[in-house]
Amino acid sequence: MQVRYEAPRSDLEILGYPPDRHATDVAIWTVGSIITALVALVMVTAILRVSPPVGIMVAGAVVYIGSHEPARRVIIRARNRRKELEHAFAAFLDLVNILLAGGAGVESAFIAAGDAGDGWCFELFRELMADARAERLDLWCKFRDVGLTCEVDALVDVANSLQLAGQHGARIRQSLSAKATSLRVRSMAQIEHDAAQQTERMGVPMVLLFMGFIVLLGYPAYANTLGVLA
């Protein structure tokens, strides 16, 4: 089985994280984990009087966790960034649909919708549309390229649908409306799923707190009962 010490290239791309910098972070974390593992090995075997095999296992676990920590952080950040980008893209499509329904042209609707928002997502949309105009390409071509590079399926699906719709305003408006509705439903489902997971995680501390409360109340009675029986 191949062990991955570095994050996927798509995760680095969506974060704007240079691969050479990530490789440097991996090397630093690996060296630091090796030093920490050696210290842990000495402490476990000499101070705590644990057998050498157990100390070696602990040291190996420290090295494994430390060498994989940079990639784990990048993957988590990239996953959250993709969710944020999909939510912003759904709002962007809703704005485009409103402008198209108001009689705006396709290109002007895209540009106006990009100018209406702020944050890094809308800055990315404006940058992509500016690059497309500079290269005399359709506005959604750059969205597809970024979607393929960063593995954001929503961008790729919308771009492909718009390409199939061609230059007809009515067909583009219908395609955008359907995709915006689909993205909105998927975003709401994802939000509800995340909320349900957070609720489940909150249930574990509450159960442990309740068990501790029961033990706190029951131990004096248990101790008194043992004292009487003794």
N, C-alpha and C positions, 0 to 999 in steps of 0.2 A: 504494500500500500504506500503510495507516495504521500509524504507529509508536506503540507503547504506552509511555508514560512512567510510568504509574501502574499499580500492581498491581490485579488484579481485586478487586471488592468482597467476593467470598466469601473470598478469602485474608485480607483485612483483618478480616473478621468472625471467622474461626476463631482469629486471633491476638489478638483484642480490641484491635486497633490502630485508633485513630480516623482517619477519612479526612483530616480537616484536618491532623492531625499528619504523616500520610504526604505530603500535598501540600507541607507545609513542608519536609520532608526532601528531597523531589524538587527544590524550588526552591534549597535550600542546596547540594545536590550539583551542580546545574546551574551555579549561579554559580561555585562553586569549580572546576568543570571548565573553565569558560570562562577563568578567571584562569590556571589551570594550562596551558591550551592556548596562551594568549598567551605565557606564559613559554617554553613548549616551542617555539613558533614562532620566537621571538627566538634561542633557543639553537641550534636546528637551522639556521636560515638565516645567522645572523651568526657564531656561534662555530664550528660544524661545517662551514661553507661548503657547505651543501646548497642546491639550487635552491629557489626559492620555492614551486613547485607541490608538491614533496615535503613542505615544511614545512607547507603548508596541509592536506595530506592527514593528516599526523601530528596537527595541531591538531584537525581534524575528528574523527579517531578518538578523541582524548582527550575531547572534548565528548560524543560519542555514548556512550562507555563510562560516563563520569561521570553523565550524565543518566539512564541506565538502571540504574545500580547499586542504588538503593533498591528499585525494583520487583523486580529479580532476587533480592535478599536476602529480600524478603517472600515471593516465590513459593517459594523453597527452604525457608524456615521453615514455610510453610503446608503444603507437601507432606509434610514430616517430621511435622508436627503431626497431619495426617490419618491417617498410618500409625499413629502412637501411639494416636490415638483409636479406630481400628478394632481394634487389638490389645486395648485395654482393654475395648471393647464386647463383643468375643468372650468375654473372661473374665467380664464381667458377665452375659452370657447363660448361661454355664455355671453360675454361681452361682444364677441364677434357676431353671434346670432342676433343680438339686440340691434346692433348697428346695421346688419344686413336687412333686418326686417324694417328698419327705418329708411331704407333706400340707399344706403351707402354702397359703394363698390367693394369688390372683394379685397383688393389691395389696401384701399383706404380704411376698410373695416379692421383688417389685421393691424395696421399701423396705429390706428386710434385706440384699439383695445390694448395694445402693448404700452401705449403712453398713459393709459388710465391707471395702471397699477404701479406699485413700488416693491421693493425687496429684491433679493438676488434672482428670483425666478423671472420676474418681469424684466429685469435688466438683461437676463439671458435671452428672453424672447426678442427684445429690441435689438440686441447685438446680432442675433441670427437673421432677423429681417433686414438689418442694415447690410450684412454680408451678402445676403441673397440679392438685394438690389444692386450692390456694387458688382456682383458677378453676373447680373442679368439672368437670374434664375427665378423660378417660382418660389414664393415665400416659404412654402411647406417643404421644399427640398432640404433646406438646412435643418428643419425640425427632424426630418427622417434621419439625416446623418448623425445628429446628436443622439437620437433615440437608439440607433444601432450601436454607436460607440459606447454609450453609457448604460445600455440595456434597459431603456425605459420604453416598455411596450406601447404605452398610450401615445407617445409621439409618433412612433412608427405606424400604428394603426390609422391614426387620423391622417397622416401624410399620404399613406397609400389610398385611403378612401378619397381624399381630395384629388389625387392624381387620376383616379378612375372617373371621378365626376367631371374632369376636364375644366373648361372655362365657362361653363354655363352657370349663371348665378343662381338659378332656382335649384339645380341639382346640388350645387355646393352648399346652399343653405340647408337643404334637406339632410345632406350627409353630415354637416356640422351639427345640426340639431340632434340627430340620432346619436352621434358620438358624444356630444356634451351630456345628453341624458344618461348614456351608458356609464360615462366616467363619474357622473354625480352619484349614481346608484352604487357603483363600486366603491367610491370614496366613503359614502355613508355606511356601507357594509363593513369596510375596513375600520372605520372609527368605532362602530358598535362592537366589532370583534376585539379591538384593543381595549375598549372600556370593560368588556366582559372579562378579559384576562386580568386587568388591573383589579377588578372586583374579586376575582378568585384569589389573587395574591394577597389582598387585604384580609381575606378570610382566615388564612393560616395564622397570622399574628393574633387575631381575635380569639381563635381557638386555644392557642397557647396561653394567652392572657387569662382566659376563662379557666383553663386547667390549673394554672398557677394560683388563681384565686380560690379554687376548690381545695387545693392542697394547703394553702395558707389557713383556710377555715377548718379543715378537717384534721390537720396534724395535732393541734392542742387537744382535741377530743380523743384522738388516737393515743397520744402520749399519756393522758390522764387515765384512760382505760387500762393501758399496760401497767401503769403505776398501781392501780387498785388491784389488778390481778396478781401483781408481784407481791 
